[in-house]
Each structure stands twice: as C-alpha cells, then as structure tokens.
Amino acid sequence: MSWIAALFALFAWWFSTGLILLVVRRADRTGGHMLAVLAGLPVALIGAAFVQVSLGLNTVAGAYLGFIGALAIWGWIELAFLAGIVTGHVREDCPPGLVGIARFVRAFGTVSYHELLLVVGLWALIVASDGAENRMALATFLVLFLARICAKLNLYFGVPRINTEFVPDRLAHLKSYFTRGPITLAFPAAVTVLTALLAVCAERLWNAGSEVTIAGFGLLTALAALALLEHWLMVVPLPDAKLWRWMLPAPKTEPHKDKTHGF
C-alpha cells in the first residue's frame, strides 16, 4: 500500500504542476489571467471541503482526502501567484547594484502578498486541525510550505542551476532577483532540513502499524522526497523541464522574432 500512496503522490505532484503551468501559459497568450484564477476557485473550495471531511476520518480514505484537499488549496494559491494576480507590491526588475538588506527587502516585496496568503492558508489549517483525528491536510501543507520557503531562499541567495523556462510573462521581473552562481549556506541548510524531514517520514512509514498510517506516511514520504529532489536539481544538471514541456503549448513569441532564439 505504501508504494501505491507514493505513486499517487508523484502523479498528483506532476499532474497538478503541469495543469497549473498549462493554465498560466494559456493565460499569457490570451490575457485571461484573472479569469483563469476565478475559474480555478471552485477547485480550492472543493479542496477545502475535502479537508473538512477528512478531519474526522481516521481512515485510508481520510488520508487521501486530506492530501488531495491540501494540494488543491495549495495549487490554487500557486495559480493566483503564477498568473500575476496575488504576488507583491513590487513588480519591477531589481535595480542594478542593489545589494544587502535593501535587495532582500525589495525581493520580498515581489512575493509578499503570496507569502501572506500561504501563511493565512497554513494558519487556517492549523486552527481547523486542532483536536482533529486526521491532520493529513495540515501535514501536507506544512511539507509544501517548508519546501517552498527553502527553494525561494536558495533562488535568491544563489544556486548553479535555475530553470526560468516556465516563469510566466507577468512574473518576468522575478528573474532579476534570482542569483545563478555557487551555492551558499542556504543550500546545505535547506538540504539538511529536508533530509531530516524525509528521514522522519520514512521512519514513521517503516514502523507504521496500520493501513491508515502506511497510506498517510507513504504520501508524506513521497512528497518530502520530491521536495529534496527539487533542491538537488538546482545543482545537478538534469533536464527536469522535460517533465512538463511536452504537454504545454508553445510560449508566446514577439512578432518578427527569430524563432531560433525563443525557448
């Protein structure tokens, strides 16, 4: 059963990421960014309903419902961010020569509203899960939240490989805040934290004594492994973009632009 849960988590991660990228790229082509976010709102509401139902179900079905619900809520927040609707008050490139605290504050300003929305979502799940039999939704959101914070810090401080192929048109200014270069202390710190998280989940899975525990920690172990892999792909030169490139429409090109210089 653990391998079924792991495969499900892997597919859900791959499919949901690809679907969000597909919606955002189509919005870039048509200009329907707000429409895309509003059209995706029912998914978040269904996810919230799944979470609510899962809280009282200490069963395998409850574990999957909590996982799917949290993923749906997280996915909608990411859609709102990538569509350029919920980002931050700073929407311009980083000024040349800006360094130190001033650069960090300005960089945070590009994603401040998005971070606030994630914190609100996390807090809502903490409150809703208080005393609940099943806290799978909260655990799922926590893993995603931790992985995202670690990834953003490493993109800011510096890593050798940064895939900007899927950065949407409305977030193109974010590229100026990324740092492509040698790793900093942020990378080993993030890898250590995520490795510890993976080890804890794997240990709980190994010693699981019930089907619901196997399903729950099977999902979380796979998710933690994906988070760790995401960070190593910032260093190891593997063509991870191919996982989704084949399913996406071609990016919008400028008129009369030499196609050989596109993505």
Disulfide bonds with the S-S distance in Angstrom:
none
